[in-house]
Amino acid sequence: MAKALGLFLLAFVRVLTGAQARWYGCPPKAEQRIYFANHQSHADLVMIWAALPAELRSITRPIAAKDYWTRTPLRQWITTAVFNAVYVDRERKGDEDPLQPLVEALASGDSIVIFPEGTRGHGEEPQPFKSGLYSLAQRFPQAVLVPAWIDNIQRVMPKGEVVPVPILCSVTFGAPIRLGEGEERRAFLDRARAAVIALREV
C-alpha cells in the first residue's frame, strides 16, 4: 500500500511540478549526506524527495515539522510510510534536544534533508541559518554536506491555499562544503547559506 501510494505521489508531483533535479558540483551518489536547502513551503520536503533518484530516496529521510505533518492521520501516515520522514518539534520543550531525532537518523546511517532557516521564508533569499546544521556537521564529519536550491515551489502551493497550481519547479544540488577546522559557527552558517543562494543563479 505504501509503495503504491509512493509511486502515485511521485507521478503526481512530477506532473504537477516537473520535479527537475539538476546536479552541479556533485553527482547523485549513494553515500551518507546532509542535504540543506532553502525553505518556502511545506511541500519542500515532497519536492526534494521527488527530485532524488530512486536509489537515493530509499536512504534519504526528509525532516518534517511534527505539528503540521501529524495534524491528521493521513498526513502522518504519508510522511511515515511513504517519505520515512524524521519529525522535529519547531518549538523547544524543556531540556529536550530538538536535534535528537536527526542525530538518531544520522547515527543509523541515513541521509537527511534539512531546512536550516528553521521556518519558511517569504523573501527572495533564505533567512539566516540556525545552528542545527553546524552542530550536525560537528557530530557527523563523515556526512557529505550538499547545498540545494528549491525553485518555484512556493507558487505551487501558496500559503493559505488548498488546491495546488501546476508550475515548473526544480531542485539544484551544488558542490559539497565542509566544516573547516576551528571554523566558527556563524562563519560556517553564513558560508552554507551563501552556497545555497549561489545555486539560484546556476
C-alpha positions in Angstrom: 0.0 0.0 0.0 2.7 2.5 1.0 4.8 1.6 -2.1 1.8 2.0 -4.4 0.9 5.4 -2.9 4.6 6.4 -3.1 4.6 5.7 -6.8 1.3 7.6 -7.3 2.6 10.6 -5.3 5.8 10.6 -7.3 4.0 10.6 -10.6 1.6 13.3 -9.3 4.3 15.6 -8.1 6.3 15.2 -11.3 3.3 16.0 -13.4 2.4 19.0 -11.2 5.9 20.5 -10.9 8.2 18.8 -13.3 10.4 18.0 -10.3 13.6 18.6 -12.2 16.8 17.7 -10.5 19.9 19.5 -11.6 23.3 18.3 -10.2 26.2 20.8 -10.2 29.4 20.0 -8.5 28.3 16.6 -7.2 26.6 13.6 -8.8 23.7 11.7 -7.3 25.6 9.2 -5.2 24.6 6.6 -2.6 26.7 8.0 0.3 25.6 9.5 3.6 24.6 13.1 3.0 23.1 16.0 4.7 21.2 18.0 2.1 20.4 21.5 3.2 18.0 23.8 1.3 16.0 27.0 1.3 12.5 26.6 2.8 9.5 28.3 1.3 6.7 25.7 1.6 5.5 22.6 3.5 5.8 21.0 0.1 9.6 21.4 0.1 10.3 18.0 1.5 8.0 16.4 -1.1 9.8 18.3 -3.9 13.3 17.2 -2.9 12.0 13.6 -2.3 10.5 13.5 -5.8 13.7 15.0 -7.4 16.0 12.4 -5.9 16.6 9.2 -7.9 15.1 6.1 -6.5 18.3 4.7 -5.0 18.8 7.9 -3.0 15.1 8.3 -2.0 15.4 4.9 -0.2 18.2 6.1 2.0 17.3 9.7 2.5 14.9 11.0 5.2 13.4 14.5 4.9 12.8 16.5 8.0 9.1 17.2 8.7 7.5 19.7 11.2 5.8 17.5 13.7 2.9 19.9 14.5 2.0 20.2 10.8 2.6 16.7 9.4 1.0 14.8 12.2 -2.1 17.1 12.3 -4.2 14.4 10.5 -3.9 10.6 10.4 -3.5 10.8 6.6 -0.6 13.3 6.7 1.1 11.3 9.4 0.7 8.0 7.6 2.1 9.5 4.3 5.1 11.1 6.0 5.9 8.0 7.9 5.1 5.2 5.5 6.0 6.9 2.2 8.6 9.6 3.0 10.1 7.9 6.1 10.3 11.4 7.5 12.1 12.5 10.7 9.7 14.5 12.8 11.0 17.6 14.6 9.4 20.0 17.0 9.6 23.6 15.8 9.5 24.8 19.4 11.9 23.6 22.1 10.3 21.8 25.0 12.2 22.0 28.3 15.6 20.3 28.2 14.9 18.3 25.1 17.4 18.5 22.3 15.5 19.4 19.1 18.3 17.8 17.1 18.0 14.4 18.7 15.7 12.8 16.0 18.2 14.0 13.4 21.1 12.7 15.3 19.5 9.3 15.6 18.8 9.2 11.9 22.4 10.0 11.0 23.7 7.6 13.6 21.8 4.8 11.9 23.4 5.6 8.6 20.6 7.5 6.9 21.0 10.6 4.8 18.7 13.6 5.7 17.2 16.7 4.2 17.1 19.7 6.4 16.0 23.4 6.2 18.4 25.4 8.3 16.2 28.5 8.3 14.0 26.6 10.8 10.9 28.2 9.4 9.5 29.1 6.0 10.9 32.2 4.4 8.9 34.6 2.1 11.7 36.7 0.7 13.8 36.0 -2.3 16.7 34.9 -0.2 16.8 32.4 2.8 16.7 33.8 6.3 19.9 33.5 8.4 20.6 29.8 9.1 20.1 28.5 12.6 22.8 26.5 14.4 21.5 23.0 13.8 23.5 22.4 10.6 26.7 23.5 12.3 26.0 21.1 15.2 25.3 18.2 12.9 28.4 18.9 10.8 30.5 18.7 14.0 28.9 15.5 15.2 29.0 13.7 11.8 32.1 14.8 9.9 31.7 11.8 7.6 28.4 13.0 6.2 28.7 15.0 3.0 27.1 18.4 3.2 25.2 19.2 0.0 23.5 22.5 -0.6 20.3 22.7 -2.6 18.1 25.4 -4.0 14.4 24.7 -4.5 12.9 27.0 -7.1 9.2 28.0 -7.6 7.6 25.5 -5.1 6.0 28.3 -3.1 4.0 29.2 -6.3 2.6 25.6 -6.5 1.0 25.8 -3.0 0.9 29.4 -1.8 0.4 29.9 1.9 -3.3 29.5 2.8 -4.3 27.8 -0.5 -5.7 24.3 -0.7 -5.6 23.5 -4.4 -2.1 23.3 -6.0 -1.3 25.1 -9.2 0.9 23.4 -11.9 4.2 25.3 -12.0 7.5 24.1 -13.4 9.9 23.6 -10.4 13.4 22.5 -10.0 15.9 21.4 -7.3 19.5 22.4 -7.9 22.1 20.4 -6.0 25.5 22.1 -5.6 29.1 21.2 -4.7 29.5 19.9 -1.2 31.0 22.0 1.5 33.0 21.1 4.6 33.2 22.4 8.1 36.7 23.9 8.4 38.9 23.0 11.3 38.3 25.5 14.0 35.7 27.4 11.9 33.3 29.4 14.0 29.6 28.7 13.9 28.4 32.0 12.3 31.1 32.0 9.7 30.2 28.4 8.7 26.4 29.1 8.7 26.9 32.2 6.6 29.1 30.3 4.1 26.5 27.5 3.9 23.7 30.0 3.3 25.8 31.6 0.6 26.3 28.2 -1.1 22.5 27.7 -1.3 21.9 31.2 -2.6 24.6 30.8 -5.3 22.6 27.9 -6.8 19.7 30.3 -7.6 21.8 31.7 -10.5 23.0 28.4 -11.9 
